[in-house]
């Protein structure tokens, strides 16, 4: 009975790992998309300050979440 339990627990751990990796990849993808949008808006408005504030604010927020959590 123990080997079956070990296999079940190992597969659950593997599924959790895959889920965490998928969420992390999705988060990075979203962050890069927002940065690209900020750059496009800055280009259209002819003001780099928009992109700098958006990307810098996102970086500060991300660093705060990493340090707090």
TORPA-4810 file (N, C-alpha, C, O; in nm, 3 decimals):
<nodes>
NODE_1_0.082_-0.120_0.000_0.000_0.000_0.000_0.086_0.126_0.000_0.049_0.226_-0.061_X
NODE_2_0.198_0.122_0.067_0.282_0.242_0.075_0.334_0.288_-0.061_0.333_0.408_-0.087_X
NODE_3_0.379_0.200_-0.149_0.427_0.250_-0.278_0.320_0.325_-0.357_0.352_0.422_-0.425_X
NODE_4_0.194_0.282_-0.350_0.087_0.351_-0.421_0.068_0.490_-0.362_0.051_0.588_-0.436_X
NODE_5_0.070_0.500_-0.230_0.055_0.630_-0.164_0.170_0.723_-0.203_0.149_0.842_-0.227_X
NODE_6_0.289_0.669_-0.208_0.404_0.749_-0.245_0.389_0.799_-0.390_0.419_0.915_-0.419_X
NODE_7_0.342_0.713_-0.478_0.321_0.754_-0.618_0.215_0.862_-0.628_0.231_0.956_-0.706_X
NODE_8_0.107_0.849_-0.552_0.001_0.950_-0.555_0.053_1.084_-0.504_0.028_1.188_-0.565_X
NODE_9_0.123_1.081_-0.392_0.177_1.206_-0.336_0.280_1.268_-0.431_0.285_1.390_-0.446_X
NODE_10_0.361_1.186_-0.494_0.460_1.238_-0.588_0.391_1.300_-0.709_0.435_1.404_-0.758_X
NODE_11_0.284_1.239_-0.758_0.215_1.294_-0.874_0.144_1.424_-0.839_0.139_1.516_-0.921_X
NODE_12_0.089_1.434_-0.718_0.025_1.558_-0.675_0.129_1.669_-0.665_0.104_1.781_-0.707_X
NODE_13_0.245_1.637_-0.610_0.353_1.736_-0.600_0.395_1.782_-0.739_0.423_1.900_-0.760_X
NODE_14_0.401_1.689_-0.832_0.439_1.723_-0.969_0.336_1.814_-1.033_0.371_1.909_-1.104_X
NODE_15_0.208_1.786_-1.009_0.101_1.870_-1.064_0.107_2.009_-1.005_0.089_2.108_-1.076_X
NODE_16_0.133_2.019_-0.875_0.145_2.150_-0.810_0.263_2.226_-0.868_0.254_2.346_-0.893_X
NODE_17_0.374_2.157_-0.891_0.492_2.221_-0.950_0.459_2.272_-1.090_0.496_2.384_-1.125_X
NODE_18_0.391_2.191_-1.170_0.354_2.234_-1.305_0.260_2.354_-1.300_0.273_2.446_-1.381_X
NODE_19_0.166_2.354_-1.206_0.072_2.465_-1.192_0.146_2.592_-1.153_0.120_2.699_-1.208_X
NODE_20_0.239_2.581_-1.059_0.315_2.698_-1.017_0.400_2.753_-1.131_0.410_2.875_-1.148_X
NODE_21_0.459_2.665_-1.209_0.540_2.711_-1.322_0.453_2.778_-1.428_0.494_2.877_-1.489_X
NODE_22_0.333_2.725_-1.450_0.243_2.785_-1.548_0.199_2.923_-1.501_0.192_3.017_-1.581_X
NODE_23_0.169_2.937_-1.372_0.129_3.068_-1.320_0.244_3.168_-1.328_0.223_3.285_-1.362_X
NODE_24_0.365_3.123_-1.299_0.481_3.212_-1.306_0.504_3.257_-1.450_0.532_3.374_-1.475_X
NODE_25_0.494_3.164_-1.544_0.514_3.198_-1.685_0.406_3.295_-1.732_0.435_3.389_-1.807_X
NODE_26_0.283_3.274_-1.690_0.175_3.366_-1.726_0.195_3.504_-1.668_0.166_3.604_-1.733_X
NODE_27_0.245_3.511_-1.546_0.271_3.640_-1.483_0.380_3.718_-1.556_0.367_3.838_-1.579_X
NODE_28_0.486_3.648_-1.593_0.595_3.713_-1.666_0.545_3.760_-1.802_0.578_3.870_-1.847_X
NODE_29_0.465_3.678_-1.868_0.409_3.714_-1.998_0.322_3.839_-1.986_0.332_3.930_-2.069_X
NODE_30_0.237_3.845_-1.885_0.152_3.962_-1.865_0.235_4.087_-1.837_0.206_4.195_-1.890_X
NODE_31_0.337_4.074_-1.754_0.422_4.189_-1.720_0.492_4.242_-1.845_0.501_4.364_-1.865_X
NODE_32_0.542_4.152_-1.928_0.609_4.197_-2.050_0.510_4.262_-2.147_0.546_4.358_-2.217_X
NODE_33_0.388_4.212_-2.152_0.287_4.273_-2.239_0.254_4.415_-2.191_0.240_4.506_-2.273_X
NODE_34_0.243_4.434_-2.061_0.215_4.568_-2.009_0.332_4.663_-2.036_0.311_4.781_-2.066_X
NODE_35_0.454_4.613_-2.025_0.571_4.696_-2.055_0.571_4.736_-2.203_0.602_4.850_-2.237_X
NODE_36_0.537_4.641_-2.289_0.531_4.672_-2.432_0.423_4.775_-2.461_0.443_4.866_-2.541_X
NODE_37_0.308_4.762_-2.395_0.201_4.861_-2.411_0.248_4.999_-2.364_0.218_5.099_-2.429_X
NODE_38_0.320_5.005_-2.254_0.371_5.133_-2.204_0.468_5.196_-2.303_0.467_5.317_-2.324_X
NODE_39_0.551_5.114_-2.364_0.647_5.165_-2.464_0.572_5.217_-2.587_0.607_5.322_-2.641_X
NODE_40_0.471_5.144_-2.632_0.393_5.187_-2.748_0.321_5.320_-2.719_0.322_5.411_-2.801_X
NODE_41_0.260_5.329_-2.601_0.192_5.454_-2.564_0.291_5.570_-2.553_0.260_5.682_-2.594_X
NODE_42_0.408_5.543_-2.499_0.510_5.648_-2.489_0.555_5.692_-2.628_0.579_5.810_-2.651_X
NODE_43_0.567_5.597_-2.718_0.605_5.630_-2.855_0.498_5.715_-2.923_0.530_5.812_-2.992_X
NODE_44_0.372_5.679_-2.904_0.263_5.754_-2.967_0.249_5.894_-2.908_0.219_5.989_-2.980_X
NODE_45_0.272_5.907_-2.778_0.262_6.038_-2.713_0.392_6.117_-2.723_0.398_6.234_-2.685_X
NODE_46_0.496_6.052_-2.775_0.629_6.113_-2.788_0.683_6.161_-2.653_0.740_6.269_-2.641_X
NODE_47_0.662_6.076_-2.552_0.710_6.108_-2.417_0.758_5.979_-2.351_0.678_5.892_-2.317_X
NODE_48_0.888_5.968_-2.332_0.944_5.848_-2.270_0.907_5.837_-2.123_0.917_5.730_-2.064_X
NODE_49_0.865_5.948_-2.064_0.831_5.948_-1.922_0.717_5.851_-1.892_0.714_5.791_-1.784_X
NODE_50_0.624_5.835_-1.984_0.512_5.743_-1.964_0.564_5.600_-1.944_0.523_5.531_-1.851_X
NODE_51_0.653_5.558_-2.033_0.708_5.422_-2.023_0.794_5.406_-1.899_0.787_5.303_-1.832_X
NODE_52_0.873_5.507_-1.868_0.960_5.498_-1.751_0.877_5.485_-1.623_0.908_5.403_-1.537_X
NODE_53_0.772_5.566_-1.612_0.687_5.559_-1.493_0.613_5.426_-1.484_0.603_5.368_-1.376_X
NODE_54_0.561_5.378_-1.595_0.485_5.252_-1.594_0.575_5.133_-1.562_0.542_5.051_-1.477_X
NODE_55_0.687_5.123_-1.630_0.778_5.011_-1.608_0.845_5.021_-1.472_0.858_4.921_-1.402_X
NODE_56_0.886_5.141_-1.433_0.947_5.160_-1.301_0.849_5.131_-1.189_0.885_5.068_-1.090_X
NODE_57_0.725_5.177_-1.205_0.624_5.148_-1.104_0.595_5.000_-1.092_0.577_4.948_-0.982_X
NODE_58_0.590_4.933_-1.205_0.570_4.788_-1.203_0.686_4.715_-1.136_0.665_4.619_-1.062_X
NODE_59_0.807_4.760_-1.162_0.925_4.699_-1.101_0.925_4.721_-0.949_0.958_4.630_-0.873_X
NODE_60_0.889_4.840_-0.906_0.884_4.868_-0.762_0.775_4.784_-0.695_0.796_4.730_-0.587_X
NODE_61_0.660_4.773_-0.761_0.551_4.691_-0.707_0.593_4.543_-0.699_0.569_4.477_-0.599_X
NODE_62_0.655_4.493_-0.806_0.700_4.354_-0.807_0.804_4.326_-0.700_0.799_4.222_-0.634_X
NODE_63_0.898_4.418_-0.683_1.000_4.402_-0.580_0.936_4.403_-0.441_0.975_4.326_-0.354_X
NODE_64_0.839_4.491_-0.423_0.769_4.495_-0.294_0.694_4.366_-0.263_0.694_4.320_-0.149_X
NODE_65_0.631_4.308_-0.365_0.561_4.182_-0.345_0.656_4.068_-0.314_0.626_3.981_-0.232_X
NODE_66_0.771_4.066_-0.380_0.870_3.961_-0.354_0.926_3.974_-0.213_0.941_3.875_-0.142_X
NODE_67_0.957_4.097_-0.172_1.014_4.119_-0.039_0.911_4.097_0.071_0.946_4.051_0.180_X
NODE_68_0.785_4.130_0.044_0.681_4.115_0.146_0.634_3.970_0.160_0.590_3.929_0.267_X
NODE_69_0.644_3.893_0.054_0.585_3.761_0.057_0.681_3.652_0.069_0.641_3.536_0.072_X
</nodes>
